[in-house]
Amino acid sequence: YRQFLPEVRPRQNLIRIAVTLTASIMPILWQGNALLFGKIYAVLTLMTWLFAKYPFGGWSHTAFHGAIMLLPPLLMTAACNLSSSRAQ
């Protein structure tokens, strides 16, 4: 809802995004899969950096989508490691 306030604060937006992304992958760390957590965190950090800094000008958006393509296989690996997925 903060996006619709008269004044948007980009730094607060970045902090909210970082907290949300970290909270969403914390269960992977709690399951004891630190390596997978690190890989996902690295991809998310790269994506955040590309989104926030726009280091390649107009190509940064393309690079962002290239980085985001690395995320689904990692999340699927995490999902396959769940006890509820092992029977299938």
C-alpha positions, 0 to 999 in steps of 0.5 A: 500500500505504500506505493500509493502514498504521495511520497515514495521512498526508494530506500524503504522499498528496497529494504521491504523487498530484501526482507520479503525475499529473505523471509520467503527463502528462510524455510530452506535454511531451517531445513538445513540446506545451507548450500541451496539457500546460499545459491538462491540468496546469491541469485536474489542478490544479483537480481536486486542489484540489477533492479536497483542500480541499473548498471547496464542501462537499458540492458539491465532489464534484460540481465534481470530477466536472465538472472531470474531464469536461474531461480525456478530450478533452485526453487524446484530443487527445494520443493523436491526435497520436502518430505511431502514430495518424496512419495511422488 
